[in-house]
Each structure stands twice: as C-alpha cells, then as structure tokens.
Amino acid sequence: MRVTIAFLMLAILASPVAAQSVDAGNIIVLANEAVNGAVPFNEELLEAARISGAVFAGAQVHQPDSGLLNLKAYVPENWRGEEICVRVLSADGLYEAVNTYRIVPADTTSGPTIADVPFQTQHPAKLSQVSKDSLAVRISLGACSSGQTDIITVAFLNDPAAAGIELLINSFRASRVFVYIGDDAKPPIACTPVDVPARTAYDTLCVLPDLPAEDLLQLTVFRVRDNGSSSSDVITLASPGERGQ
C-alpha cells in the first residue's frame, strides 16, 4: 500500500523544528460546502468510537497549553490558492472534525509560511481535557469531499515555534513499527505505543529526528506482526526542515 502524505505534527522532542515565521497575510479560511447559506464547521462527539481504516492518523508539532486548541499549518509556497482537508481525531475515537479550508495567497509574501487554521469547535471541554498525544491532526491537499490527494503537510498545535515532530499511526495491532527516512541507509527509527488511556483510533508514536530541508520527504513505515508477516506504507511529508533558521 502506498500512501503519499505531508504531515501534521504533535510532539515534545529535544531537537528544534525550523523556525518558520507565522505569516498573517497567508490566510486559511473555512471552505466547506454551504448549508442554508452558511458555511458549517463539521465535527462530531460520539458515544461510541468510530474505527478508521487509515494507517496515518497525523504528524504534528505540539506544545501543552491551557485553553482552546490553537492550530496552525505549514504552508508550502505552491499550496497557495489551493484547498486543504484538515482532520482532527482523538485517540479514543470519540471526537472527529473534518473540514475543508482554502489558502488565500497574500501579495506581500513569498516562500513557505506557517498560518493560522480557524477551528470553531463546539466542544471546548473535550479538547481542553485531552493529554499529550490524545489528538492527531492530518492536513492534506485537496477538498475533503472530493479531489483530496494523499499529500499531507505539517500541523502545529498551540505553539508554532515548538520543538519536535511526532508521527501518529494506527498499526492495526502490529507488534513492531519502524520508520525509514528518505533513501538514507541509516538504521530505522523504532516506534512505541502511544501513552494514552484509550488507543482506539491510533496506537503508535514515531518520534522523528531533525528532518532535512526538502519540499517532499519520503518516509517508509514498516509494520511487523507476531506471526512474522509485515507490511510497508510510504508517506511523503512536506517538511519545513531547517529552512528559516
């Protein structure tokens, strides 16, 4: 199975992510299909978890913060004017928000930037109580309902200057999970179970090191089961790398 993805990132690492400046001129606006003349914000708080078939739940940079969710996205220069799909999922599978946004290009800026993603939740109590790694964010190029691609970018939760990258994966009960970065022959990164009370929607955390400054970086994820069988999934990350420092 080949999945091409650019990530969101939720993390607490020691190594710094590129210090991209937040660009207020590069605006991300909600672009869902209007209902009765209004553009809705789509989210659900369920009584029973909904199981997703997606391997990659999210990749994001995260800093703990009190209050409501503050979400930003890394915007590659060639994404300006395009639609993106933003999916926020809780580890217990009880909360999910899936919304289409449009990136409005600014005339005064160039190059990649980090921009605010409006997040108009009606469930602030649920989101304010989640612990580290209890939310996964995946941002992909294209509208959620149609035309969505497999290309994903980086999400930042609460602090765009935070350090660290985490990849959150649904391993489907694999016993071991590894990540290879690019074509480098270095040993793979060993992943670990997510340290949260309920691991229904995703169960594995891969802590990524400093990533090279490449527009599209290939990551290969191997999942090994107890019976010895294995599967691999390829994702492509739109990585900030060390640019902007």
Salt bridges, closest charged atoms under 4 A:
GLU44 OE1 - ARG50 NH1 2.89
GLU83 OE2 - ARG102 NH2 2.82
ASP92 OD2 - LYS126 NZ 2.83
GLU96 OE1 - ARG50 NH1 3.32
GLU96 OE2 - ARG87 NE 2.65
ASP116 OD1 - LYS72 NZ 2.24
ASP133 OD2 - LYS132 NZ 2.72
GLU166 OE2 - LYS132 NZ 2.96
ASP215 OD1 - ARG243 NH1 2.74
ASP233 OD2 - ARG223 NH2 3.08
